[in-house]
Amino acid sequence: MIEFYIIWISEAYIFLYGVVRVGKMYKRKIFSRKKKRLRYARIRTLVMLALIAVCSVAFFQNKGKSKDEEKLVNSYAIGTTDEADTANNNSVNADNTLINGMNEDYTDKKAKDDSEEEKEDIKSKKIDDWRLILVNADNPVPDDYTFELTSLDEFRTFDSRAIGDLKKLIEDCRRETRGVIWVQSGYRDRSAQERLYNDKVKQYMDSGKSREEAEKLAVTSVSKPGTSEHEIGLAVDFNYANFEFENTKAFKWLMENAHKYGFILRYPEGKQSITKVVYEPWHFRYVGKEHAEVIKSKGFCLEEYIEYLKNQQ
């Protein structure tokens, strides 16, 4: 009998313990649900407060603004033609007209000033500058023309006033191109020029030309004695003085940089009708740096540049 009571009590205890556990679990679920509901309520409250704040700001910004002011802004945005727009457009157009007029006046004045400045600059480059002495078939070397020579090497000389620029040109060309460049001919006296000219005439006559034909052909590549730039010590022939020079690094460098040292290609391609001399890629002439820069920028030969200077005076 005692064992029965013990078993009954044990089972009762287990039952009651289970009931208590189930009660606790149910209580926790209820608490969790309340907690979630409270969290959602807080979020809803915050959202509502935010909406109220935004609406309040918008209300106070628009408060006090008249319907006319709103219409003016809107009409300007869509381009209507009410009186306010007309006044604004007239004002803008007037301002634009004034600004455009000022710009045109400034542009015209600047162009005029630049033109006058260029003319004054050109006038300062006098045609009687020794560097611009023109020697060709129509302009022989003046009888009273004198100058000093300085040796470039054992055999060649050049005008003392320009030899420094010639030496610098050769030095820089060699360094920058690592190519070969030397002076084949600089100053030539009258007898040397006469010998070269006669040899050229004889060469054409030996090919079957008459003397008159030979002389006409000869002067296109070798000037008559007294009409050669070599006789004034300002002309230089580079390397072998033939058309192969055009394919060298030195020639390409000279075409880009010679003017920086005061030299120009004296007989450019396409200028034979003016110079009366065929294209000679090896023949360069010293005219001074400022003259050389203008000649290169404008694509002139020396004859054209001198005529240009005359027209500016």
Secondary structure, DSSP 4 states (H G I P E B T S, - for coil): -HHHHHHHHHHHHHHHHHHHHHHHHHHHHHHHHHHHHHHHHHHHHHHHHHHHHHHHHHHHHHTT--HHHHHHHHHHHHT--SHHHHHHHHHHHHHHHHHHHHHHHHHHHHHHHHHHHHHHHHHHS-TT-GGG---BTTBPPPTT----EEESSSS-EEETTTHHHHHHHHHHHHHHH-----EEE----HHHHHHHHHHHHHHHHHTT--HHHHHHHHTTTSPPTTS-GGGGT-EEEETTSSGGGGGSHHHHHHHHHGGGGTEEESS-TT-HHHHSS---TTEEEE--HHHHHHHHHHT--HHHHHHHHHHH-
